[in-house]
Every structure is written in C-alpha cells, then in structure tokens.
C-alpha cells in the first residue's frame, strides 16, 4: 500500500480487517469476555534535517489473535515531499509505516493513529486439544537461532541445567515452567540499561551478567526454551494503560513514549501459544513501592500470574528478530535486533532510537471504549 500527499493519504484512513492468527480455535480462556479499545498515536518529527530522509514506525501485529486485534491504521504526512507505505516483512512477523522524504523536503514529520482492541489472556490447563499443534515448518521456525538468540553452546548447556531435575515424561508446560523459574530466580532488572536492552543472550550467560530489562530477560527465556526444543518467541510491544491489578510499575497511560515492553510466549502442544513475562516479575521486585523481596506476597502473586497470563493493558507490535529496515542506506550495518522503537535515517546516518527528546518522536494512548 503506497500513499502520497497528492494521492490522498485518506485512502487508508478507514478501518480494515485482518485474518485470525491461527485457523485452529485456541483453548485460551479469557478472564473477561469484554474487549477494551484504545487509540495509540505515534508522531515523528525530524528536526534540523534537510533533504532526503526515511523513518520506520512500528505498527501492530500483522495478524489478529484471540487477545488482540487491529481495527484501523491511519497515517498522515506533513508535506507534499513525502511517500509512505505500510510495509510487512516477508515472513509477516512485523510491519511498519515506512516514510520517505525526497531531497527537496524541508519539513520531515509523519503521524500514524492506530486503533486496537485487547482482552486479558489466561491459560486454562484443561483437557488438551490434539488439534493444537505446530507443523514441522512452524516448529523449526520458532526454535531457530538468531544473531542474539543462539541455541547451542552455553545456551543449550544452561537449558539442560534448568531441566535436569525434571522427569523423563515432563511436558512442554513443565519444561517451560522450569525455565521460567530459573530466569526469575537468576536474572535482575538493571535500571541503568538503555531502553529495553539488546537481548544478547550468549553475552549475558558468558559474562554471568544477567542484569538488563525486558528485551534481555525475556530473551533469555526464549533462547533457553528454543535450545530445549520448545517453540518460543519474543513479542515486542508497548504499554498503553495503567494496570488494573494494583501494580504501578506494570502500566502506563497518556504519554507512553518510553513505555515499550517486550513479552514472551512458548508453544505447548494441546494448548497453543502460552503467555509468560519473567521480566515483569523482576520489574515488580525492583520498582514496586521502592523494591520488594522475592518472598513478598505481591511478588509471589505476580510470579504466579505471569506464567500463563497477560494483563492486556499493552499493545503487541511484532515477533521479529534481526530486521533489515527496507530502504535503509546502512546495508548489513543497519540491521536491528528488533523493532520496538521508531527508527529514522538522514544523510548524516541513523538517529538514536532511544533518544526521543532529540530524535523528536512522541507516542500517546487513550481509552476510547
């Protein structure tokens, strides 16, 4: 889909429907049958920039799920020297608004409004459904290694250590729970980490520096799970509302420019994709009411909740790793480990995506239904 100011950006302003994520009915039970709807607006303004430039804004999941759906995406550019299009990666694991300003452009601004609906997730471990299983191709894809998520060497050895005490007939859920508990017990949230971290699991294990933020801690879970043969993935996104569960550290509303948050899932045959979030357990331990002990009832409660549940005051962007931004002039050097922040380039090079005050981007969220 390509749009220009002259060809009426309004052509994609109306809502469009997306197909379901999986054709198989999930056995996830929802804690509430109600969907909650939000409008999220991302604005990018490249100040002190003349001539050709490009920007990439993360958009919601390509495909709908039983807990998240996109109702509309409405881009709006600031002048006539711009071309924008919604770009999906070839494997449809991510999409973005790709905007290009030509060499005569003097203003460089773009805005996109997204309307999404969410509902809370809850894993119901009832009688398994034999139809819920991955194909061989899907299993291979979701256990593959990436640049920052190797599945051999020290990563595989650590996964085997996590599972050493389990019986031979342990299920995928048993194995994932053992890995989840190891991650919660052995990592820590480092407030000095920029953004959400990089998710370089091999480096973290080799240096025994298991501190970081969500993209680091949840990447450890995903890499360990994959190395144990369990399909797993990071889910990159952003907090869009305050938590209704009484945790101030686990929500953000209004201006959410710095509220990006990565979560994780693993696949259990018979149950489908299962939500987890060990990184938010560590966030509660560090930040809630000035810091809490691991044994504090609020920590125990959220630790139990975040294996199999997500409170959906959060918007999912994508699952992708090692992303080559389309049109980037940086070639292989321009590949990013994940897309969770707006990105931009000018003739001077890549903007710092973790510096919204100088890069000049802003993200806001509001409840609309």
C-alpha positions in Angstrom: 0.0 0.0 0.0 1.7 3.3 -1.1 0.4 6.7 -0.4 1.5 10.3 -1.1 0.0 13.6 -0.1 -1.2 14.2 -3.7 -2.8 10.8 -3.9 -4.8 11.3 -0.7 -3.5 9.6 2.3 -7.1 9.3 3.4 -7.3 6.2 1.1 -6.2 4.1 4.1 -7.8 6.0 6.8 -10.8 3.7 7.2 -10.6 0.6 9.3 -9.6 -2.7 7.7 -10.0 -6.3 8.9 -7.2 -8.7 9.3 -7.3 -12.5 9.3 -7.1 -14.5 12.5 -3.6 -15.5 13.7 -4.3 -19.3 13.8 -7.1 -21.1 11.9 -7.3 -23.5 14.9 -9.5 -22.5 17.8 -7.5 -21.7 20.8 -8.3 -23.1 24.3 -7.2 -19.9 26.0 -10.0 -18.8 28.3 -10.4 -15.0 28.7 -10.6 -13.5 32.2 -13.2 -11.2 30.7 -15.4 -11.5 27.6 -15.1 -7.8 27.1 -12.7 -6.2 24.6 -11.2 -2.8 25.5 -10.4 -0.3 22.7 -7.5 2.2 22.6 -6.2 4.8 20.2 -2.4 5.0 20.0 -0.8 7.8 18.1 2.9 7.9 17.1 4.3 11.2 15.8 7.8 11.6 14.3 9.4 15.0 13.6 12.9 15.0 12.3 14.2 18.5 13.3 17.2 20.2 11.8 17.0 17.8 8.9 17.1 18.9 5.2 16.7 16.8 2.1 16.2 13.0 1.8 15.4 11.1 4.9 13.5 7.9 5.9 11.5 6.8 9.0 10.1 3.5 10.2 7.3 3.4 12.8 6.4 0.0 14.3 2.7 -1.0 13.7 0.6 -3.6 15.5 0.6 -7.3 14.7 0.1 -8.3 11.1 -2.5 -10.9 12.1 -5.1 -10.8 14.8 -5.2 -13.1 17.8 -7.8 -14.1 20.3 -6.5 -11.4 22.7 -5.5 -8.6 20.3 -6.9 -7.1 17.1 -6.2 -4.1 15.0 -9.2 -2.1 13.9 -7.6 0.7 11.9 -4.3 2.3 10.9 -4.4 5.9 9.8 -1.2 7.6 8.5 -0.8 11.3 8.0 2.2 13.1 6.5 3.2 16.7 7.0 4.0 17.9 3.5 4.0 17.0 -0.2 7.6 15.8 -0.4 6.8 12.5 1.2 5.8 9.0 0.3 4.6 6.5 2.9 3.6 2.8 2.7 2.7 0.1 5.1 5.5 -2.5 4.8 5.3 -6.1 6.1 8.4 -8.2 6.5 8.4 -11.2 4.1 7.6 -13.7 6.9 4.8 -11.4 8.1 6.2 -11.3 11.6 6.4 -7.5 11.7 5.0 -4.5 9.9 5.8 -0.8 9.9 4.9 2.6 8.4 7.8 3.3 6.1 8.1 7.0 5.2 10.5 8.6 2.7 11.1 12.3 2.2 12.8 13.4 -1.1 15.9 15.6 -1.4 13.8 18.8 -1.7 11.9 18.3 1.5 12.4 20.9 4.2 9.9 19.5 6.8 10.0 15.9 8.0 7.0 14.9 10.0 4.7 12.0 10.0 1.9 10.7 12.3 0.0 7.5 12.4 -3.0 6.7 14.6 -3.8 3.1 15.4 -7.0 1.8 17.0 -6.7 -1.6 18.6 -8.8 -3.8 20.9 -7.4 -6.1 23.6 -8.7 -8.5 26.2 -6.8 -10.3 29.0 -5.2 -13.7 28.5 -5.5 -16.7 30.7 -4.1 -20.2 30.1 -6.6 -22.8 31.0 -4.8 -26.1 31.5 -7.9 -28.3 31.0 -8.1 -31.3 28.7 -5.7 -30.7 25.8 -6.9 -30.2 22.3 -5.0 -32.6 19.9 -5.6 -30.2 17.0 -3.5 -27.5 18.7 0.0 -28.3 17.4 2.6 -26.7 15.2 3.5 -28.0 11.8 7.1 -29.2 11.3 7.9 -26.0 9.5 6.4 -23.8 12.3 8.3 -25.9 14.9 11.5 -25.3 13.0 10.9 -21.6 12.6 10.1 -21.0 16.3 13.1 -23.0 17.6 15.6 -21.4 15.2 18.7 -19.5 16.3 19.1 -15.8 15.6 22.0 -13.4 16.0 21.2 -12.7 19.6 19.3 -15.9 20.4 21.8 -18.8 19.8 20.5 -22.3 20.7 23.9 -24.1 21.1 26.9 -23.9 23.3 26.5 -22.2 26.6 22.8 -21.5 25.9 22.0 -25.2 25.4 24.1 -26.2 28.4 22.2 -23.8 30.6 18.8 -25.1 29.3 19.8 -28.6 30.1 20.8 -27.4 33.6 17.3 -25.8 34.1 15.6 -29.1 33.1 18.0 -31.5 34.9 15.6 -32.3 37.8 12.5 -32.9 35.6 11.3 -36.5 35.0 11.6 -38.1 31.5 7.9 -37.6 30.8 7.9 -33.9 31.6 5.6 -31.9 29.3 6.3 -28.7 27.4 4.5 -26.8 30.2 6.7 -28.4 32.8 9.8 -27.6 30.9 8.8 -24.0 30.2 7.9 -23.5 33.9 11.3 -24.8 35.0 13.0 -22.3 32.6 10.7 -19.5 33.7 11.6 -20.1 37.4 15.3 -20.2 36.6 15.0 -16.9 34.7 13.1 -15.2 37.6 15.5 -16.5 40.2 18.7 -15.7 38.4 18.2 -12.5 36.4 17.7 -9.0 37.8 16.4 -5.8 36.3 19.2 -3.2 35.8 17.8 0.4 35.8 20.9 1.6 34.0 20.2 -0.4 30.9 19.3 1.8 28.0 15.8 1.3 26.5 14.7 -2.3 26.9 18.1 -3.7 26.4 19.5 -5.7 23.4 18.7 -9.3 24.2 22.2 -10.6 23.6 21.7 -13.9 25.5 25.1 -15.5 24.7 26.9 -12.5 26.1 24.8 -12.4 29.2 25.5 -16.0 30.0 29.2 -15.9 29.1 29.8 -12.9 31.3 27.4 -14.1 34.0 25.9 -10.6 33.9 22.2 -11.5 33.9 21.0 -7.9 34.5 19.0 -6.0 32.0 15.5 -5.1 31.1 12.6 -6.8 29.3 14.3 -7.4 26.0 17.2 -9.0 27.8 15.4 -11.0 30.5 12.6 -12.4 28.3 15.1 -13.1 25.5 16.9 -15.4 28.0 13.7 -17.3 28.5 13.1 -17.6 24.7 16.6 -18.7 23.9 16.7 -21.3 26.7 13.3 -22.6 25.6 14.3 -22.9 22.0 17.5 -24.7 22.8 15.4 -27.2 24.7 13.3 -27.8 21.7 10.3 -25.7 22.9 8.9 -23.3 20.3 9.1 -19.8 21.8 9.2 -16.2 20.7 9.5 -12.6 22.0 6.5 -10.4 21.5 7.6 -6.7 21.2 5.1 -4.0 22.1 4.2 -1.1 24.3 2.2 -0.4 27.5 -1.0 1.5 26.7 -2.9 1.8 30.0 -2.4 1.6 33.8 -2.5 -1.8 35.4 -5.8 -2.8 37.0 -4.1 -5.3 39.2 -2.6 -2.8 41.6 1.0 -2.7 40.2 2.0 0.9 39.4 5.2 -0.4 37.7 3.2 -2.5 35.2 1.3 0.1 33.3 1.4 3.5 31.6 -1.2 5.7 30.1 -1.4 9.1 28.4 2.1 9.8 27.0 3.7 6.4 26.6 6.8 7.4 24.6 9.1 5.4 26.8 6.7 2.6 27.8 8.0 0.0 25.3 7.8 -3.6 26.7 8.8 -7.0 25.4 6.9 -10.1 26.5 7.3 -13.8 25.6 5.4 -16.9 24.6 6.0 -20.6 24.3 4.0 -23.2 22.4 2.6 -26.2 24.3 1.1 -28.9 22.1 -2.6 -29.2 23.0 -2.8 -25.7 24.4 -1.3 -23.3 21.8 0.8 -20.2 22.5 1.2 -19.7 26.2 1.9 -16.2 27.6 4.8 -15.6 30.1 6.7 -12.5 31.3 9.5 -13.2 33.7 10.9 -9.7 33.1 7.9 -8.1 34.7 8.4 -10.2 37.8 11.9 -8.7 38.1 10.4 -5.2 37.4 8.0 -5.6 40.3 10.8 -6.7 42.6 12.9 -3.7 41.7 10.4 -0.9 41.4 7.1 -1.6 43.2 6.8 0.5 46.3 10.6 1.1 46.4 11.6 -2.5 46.0 10.2 -5.8 47.3 11.7 -9.1 48.5 11.2 -12.2 46.3 9.0 -13.6 49.1 6.7 -10.6 49.3 3.1 -11.6 48.7 2.8 -9.1 45.8 5.9 -10.7 44.1 4.6 -14.2 44.7 1.2 -13.3 43.2 2.7 -11.7 40.1 5.2 -14.5 39.6 2.3 -17.0 39.6 0.1 -14.8 37.4 2.8 -14.1 34.7 3.2 -17.8 33.8 0.1 -18.3 31.7 -1.4 -14.8 31.9 -1.1 -11.3 30.4 -3.0 -8.3 31.5 -3.7 -6.7 28.2 -3.0 -3.0 29.0 -0.4 -3.5 26.3 -0.3 -3.4 22.5 1.6 -6.0 20.6 3.9 -4.8 17.7 5.6 -7.9 16.3 7.7 -11.1 16.8 10.6 -10.4 14.5 14.3 -10.5 15.0 17.3 -9.3 13.0 15.3 -6.8 11.0 16.7 -5.2 7.9 14.8 -1.9 7.5 13.5 -1.5 3.9 15.3 1.3 2.1 18.0 1.7 4.7 21.3 3.0 3.3 23.3 1.3 6.0 23.1 -2.2 4.5 24.0 -5.0 6.8 25.2 -2.5 9.4 21.6 -1.2 9.5 20.1 -4.5 10.7 18.4 -4.0 14.1 17.8 -6.8 16.6 14.1 -6.0 17.0 11.6 -3.2 16.1 10.0 -1.7 19.2 11.0 2.0 18.8 10.6 4.4 15.8 13.7 4.5 13.6 14.9 7.1 11.2 17.9 8.0 8.9 19.1 11.1 7.1 22.2 11.7 5.1 24.1 12.1 8.4 23.1 8.5 9.3 20.8 6.7 11.8 19.0 8.6 14.5 19.3 7.3 18.1 16.0 5.5 18.6 16.4 5.6 22.4 16.6 9.4 22.5 13.1 10.7 21.7 13.9 14.1 23.1 16.4 14.8 20.3 15.1 12.3 17.7 11.7 14.0 18.4 9.1 11.3 18.5 6.1 11.1 20.8 3.6 8.2 21.4 0.3 8.7 23.2 -2.5 6.4 24.2 -6.1 7.0 25.2 -9.0 4.7 26.1 -11.9 5.0 23.6 -14.2 2.1 24.5 
